[in-house]
């Protein structure tokens, strides 16, 4: 799975990382379906 590196070790950064992971997972599933 692709990872987006977030330099800021803040709660916002971690939340963004989780959001990015979920978004990438959805995109990968869409690509797999296509």
N, C-alpha and C positions, 0 to 999 in steps of 0.2 A: 504493500500500500504506500502511496506517495505521502511524504511528510512535508509540512510547511514549517520551517524553522522560525520560532518566535524568540527573539532575543530578550524581551522583557519578561522576567520571572514573576509577573504579577498575576492576580486572579483573572484579570481581563485577558491576559496573554494565554493562560491555561484554558479559559473558556473559549477563546478564539481557536485554539488548537483542537479542542473537542469538536467545535463547529466545523472546522476545516476537514477533520477526519470524517465526520458524518457526510459532509458535502461530497468529498472524494469518493466515499463508499457508494453514494447514490449515483454519481456519475459513472463509476465503474460498472454498476449493475445495469444502467441504461445502455452503456456501450456493449455489455455482454448480451443484452436482449437484442440489440440491433445486429 
